[in-house]
Amino acid sequence: DEPLPPTDAEVGIDLGLTHFAVMPDGTKVAAPRFLRRAARRLKRLQQALSRKQRGSNRRGKAVVKVARAHARVADTRRDWQHKLSTTIIRENQAV
């Protein structure tokens, strides 16, 4: 592993509601769109889960599907945030 070359750039990040982040130079980072699709899928899976009878085998399968969907959303969000933060850190000396 080699350290990154030093740069003189500094950046302040404004986290907002309409955009995920806004940089001082006007660059706007949009909120990830994949979360909307995942939320719709989670809604459908949770509705299906709520219709299952407690203690049944099919409810157990539905619980696993919901858990996998939640894990997928968490993993995707974490990956996106890590990639964004790595990009910002590589471009700037101070955040």
N, C-alpha and C positions, 0 to 999 in steps of 0.2 A: 504494500500500500504506500502510495506517495501522497504527500500533502498537496492540496490544491494550490495553484499559484496565487500569490496575494493580489488583491484588487483594492482600489480606493473607493469603490462604490458602497453606498449605504442606502438602506431602504427602510421606510416605515410602512406598516401594513394596516389598512383600515378594514376591519371585518364588518360587513353590512348585511342588510336584509335582502335587497334586490340583487346584489352581486355577492359572491362568497368573499372576495377580497378586492380592494382597490389599492393600487400602488401610487406613490407620489407623482410619478410621471404620467398618470392617467390610465395606465394599463388596468383593465378590469378582468378579473378571473370569474367566470360564470359558475354558478352552482352546478354540480354534476347532474346531468339529466337522467342518468341510469337509476337514480333513487326513486324517481316518479314511477317508472315502470315496475321497479321492485316493490314499491308500496302497493300498487294495484294487485300484483301477484300475492303479496302477503294478505291483503284484504280478502281476496277470494279463498285462499287456503284457510284463513282463520274462520271465515263464514262456514266453510265445509266442516271444519273441526267442531264448531259449535253445534252442528246438527247431529253429531255422532253421540251415541249413548255412552255414558260413562262406564268404563270398565271393559268395553268391547275391544276386539282385536283391531277393528277398522279405526277406532279412535286412536289406538296406539300408533298405527301407521300414519294417521293424519298429524299426530303430535310430532312424529319424526320429520314429516314434510315441512311443517311450520318451523321447526328448529333448524332444518337445513337452509330454508329460505332466509331466516334471520342471520344465520352464520354467513351466508353468501353476501348479504347486504353489508354486514360488519367488515368482512374481509375486503370487499370491493372499496368501501369507504376508506378503510385504513390504507389500502394500497394507493388510492388516489391522493390522499393527504400526504403520504410519504413521498410520492413522486413530485408533488407540488412543492413541498418544503425543501426537498433536495435541489430542485431547480432554483429556487429563490436563494438558497445558501451558496450554491456554486457561483451564482452571478454577483453576489454581494458579499462584502467583507463583514458588515455589521447589519443586524436586523433589529 
